[in-house]
Amino acid sequence: MLFCLLLAVAGGLFTLVGVPGQAADRPGPAPVVIVQPGDTLWDIATRHSGVRRRDATIEEIRRLNHLDGYSVDAGQRLTLPRQR
């Protein structure tokens, strides 16, 4: 009985140590969007993160893309923030 318990604990520890956590995963490339005719930062942020995080997402898009204002042009390539 004690041997089985020790074996189970050792197996559990091996599993925890042997499998890298999510924090160890390398992040993939940042998402990118090509601005379509008629798109605004408001539209892009809403599609990307929803209404609740829209304002913060707009500011993050501006920061990531070094935008001084809030205007975007059709065909412009924008890096988007990673989803949290």
N, C-alpha and C positions, 0 to 999 in steps of 0.2 A: 504494500500500500504506500509506504513512504517513498519507495523507489519510483512508483508511478507519479506521485506528486512532484518529486524532484525532476523527473523527466518532462512533465508538463510545464513546469516553471522554466526549465532550460529551453524547451522548445519555444515558449512564448518570448523569452528574452532574445533568442536567436532570430525570431521573426521581426521583433522590434528593431534590432540592430542591423539585420541583414537587408531590410527594405528601406530605401531612402525616403525621407519624408517629402512632402510637397515643397517645402522651403528649399530642398536641395535640387529641385528641378530647375533647369536653365529656362529662363523666360524665352518665349518665342518672339518673333518680330512684332513690333508694335503695329496695331491695325492702322490701315491707311484707307482713305476715301478720296475719290475724285469728285470734285464739286460739279454737280449737274446744273444746267440752266434753271434759274429760278430758286436754287438752294440758298439758304441763309445759314449762318452759324446756329441760329435758333433751331432750324429744321434738323441739321446734322446732329446737334447735341441731343435733341429729343429722340431721334431714331437710335442713337448710340446708347444712351443711358436712361431714357425715360424722362417724364416730366419732373419727377422729384429731384433729380440731380442735374437738371438742365443748366442752371446758372453756373454751378461749379464746373461742369463739363465745358461750357463755353470758355470760361477763363483758362482752363487747362489746355484746351485746343489752341487758344491764343498764345499761351506760354510756350507750348511745344513747337509751334510753327513760327514763333517770333513775329506775331501779327501786332501791329500798332493799333489798329482799329478793329471794327466789327464787320468789315466788308470782305467778301470772298468773290472770286471770279470763277465762272464756268471753266472747267478743265484744270483748275488748281488742285494740286495734290496735298492733302492735309493728313498729318499724323494724328491719330486719335489716342486718348489715354487708354491704358489697359483697364479692363473691367476689374472691379474689386469684388 
